[in-house]
Amino acid sequence: MFDRLFEESRTLKRHQDGPLANERLQFLTYHAARGSVRTTLRRIDNFMLAIIEEMGLQTTGEVSIGQIVAAADQRVFRDSRNHIRKYGRTSRWWFIHVGQQWLGQLGRLRVPETPPVPYRGMIEEYADYLRQEKGLSSLPLMFGVVMSTGFSAISMLSADRSRRSEMGISIGS
């Protein structure tokens, strides 16, 4: 794959012999199979090398989204000799985007837990009451819970599919 992306021998050697070459190759192959063009694949590999360099990545260990963003900001706002911004907003976006996708695919991205829904237990009890005692079906039940408890119930009900099925709630079916 690297030999199809990079023609100059020094550049090819740097990418082939670079850190985490197998992991980068796997990610590039994934994007190539999805139809990414050569210039995009080159850009992705360059950003993966930048991520490795900026974050000091090793073969193991998890990385948080906050660490990726901080590394992107450090890279973008690092002063050059002229004391101007070295990279732009687009580079920052690519750095974060590639970092999240790549490390997520490797299983090394530490995703923050979703915050608990306030009064979740009471909302679930109320939903059970509406379903069992009032005999409401999915749509009226969802509407009743949302209207009485606020829109935070939507995220709770749509995020927790297993609990919804236990409660007898089906959204969109």
Secondary structure, 3 states (H helix, E strand, C coil): CHHHHCCCHHHHHHHHCCCCHHHHHHHHHHHHHCCCCHHHHHHHHHHHHHHHHHHCCCCCCCEEHHHHHHHHHHHHCCECCCCCECCCHHHHHHHHHHHHHHHHHCCCEECCCCCCCCCHHHHHHHHHHHHHCCCCCHHHHHHHHHHHHCCHHHHHHHHCHHHHHHHCCCCCC
